[in-house]
Amino acid sequence: MRYSFVFSSICCLFLSSHLLAALPAAKFLPPQEAFKLSTQVSKQAITLTYQIADGYYLYKKELLASLPAPYDKQLKAPQLPPSIIHQDAYFGKVETYRKQLIIVLPLSSPLPNKGSIELKSRSRGCADAGICYPPYTHKIPLLLDGKISANTTLNDLLNKPQ
């Protein structure tokens, strides 16, 4: 009797470990793919567009954008669309964005039409499948040529030869 119990227990452990190993592991996107960021610069504003992958979301309270001095003083309060209330397993009731987020950063005066400046945009998001990313800062050079608006995506920067 005792041996059959031990044998049954070993068989159950062996089978359950093989069944768990056979389940597909959740595959999570890296943050730059889960939250693709592109920018557009005009004389009146800088527009940040996040394309948020299905099953992922960004936290409203974790969004931050900045320019280096002296251009930081040209940024006015950001214009954000309405957020979605989400009951988060880690942070409780929070405001989030899904699918697409367009943030308009109005400028009090136009940026210079030559050279480049670095825009920093910080965000934090999670996957519905149960992983939250640490805060992630995108550093994007904004090319200011005065002829056309600057448009740089994070993927362009990642795929750019060094």
Salt bridges, closest charged atoms under 4 A:
ASP54 OD1 - LYS99 NZ 3.04
GLU62 OE1 - ARG122 NH2 3.52
GLU95 OE1 - LYS60 NZ 3.52
ASP128 OD1 - ARG98 NH2 2.84
